[in-house]
């Protein structure tokens, strides 16, 4: 969540950004960020769903519209 990212950024000096969930122009910075995230997440070991429910990996892929 935005509040969680803000808290983490303040505590660590990091710069976490929100997921790219909307429509993006092909080749834009956001589109490249989404493509990179999806490629990395799809390579993570583990199922995307278990017992008929999405796992955290599956939820992330869905949120980022990786399918």
C-alpha positions in Angstrom: 0.0 0.0 0.0 1.0 3.6 -0.4 1.2 4.0 3.4 3.4 0.9 3.7 5.8 2.1 0.9 6.0 5.5 2.6 6.9 4.0 5.9 9.5 1.7 4.4 11.0 4.5 2.3 11.3 6.8 5.4 12.9 4.0 7.5 15.4 2.9 4.9 16.0 5.9 2.6 14.8 3.7 -0.2 12.5 4.7 -3.1 9.9 2.0 -3.6 7.4 2.9 -6.3 3.8 1.8 -6.8 3.0 -1.1 -9.2 2.3 -0.2 -12.9 -1.4 -1.1 -13.1 -2.9 1.2 -15.7 -2.7 1.5 -19.4 0.8 2.4 -20.6 2.2 3.6 -23.9 4.4 0.9 -25.5 8.1 1.6 -25.0 7.5 4.1 -22.2 9.4 4.0 -19.0 6.4 2.5 -17.2 6.0 -0.2 -19.8 9.6 -1.2 -19.5 9.3 -1.3 -15.8 6.3 -3.6 -16.0 8.0 -5.9 -18.5 11.1 -6.1 -16.3 9.0 -6.9 -13.2 6.9 -9.5 -15.0 10.0 -11.3 -16.4 11.6 -11.4 -12.9 8.4 -12.5 -11.1 7.5 -15.3 -13.6 11.0 -16.7 -13.1 10.4 -17.0 -9.3 10.0 -20.6 -8.1 6.6 -21.6 -6.8 3.0 -21.9 -7.8 0.8 -18.9 -8.7 -2.2 -20.5 -7.0 -2.8 -23.1 -4.3 -6.0 -24.7 -3.2 -8.0 -22.6 -5.6 -6.6 -19.3 -4.2 -3.9 -17.1 -5.7 -0.6 -17.1 -3.8 1.3 -13.8 -3.2 3.2 -14.5 -6.4 -0.1 -14.9 -8.3 -1.6 -11.8 -6.8 1.4 -9.7 -7.8 1.4 -11.0 -11.3 -2.4 -10.3 -11.6 -2.0 -6.8 -10.1 0.8 -5.9 -12.5 -1.3 -7.4 -15.4 1.5 -9.8 -16.4 -0.8 -12.4 -18.1 
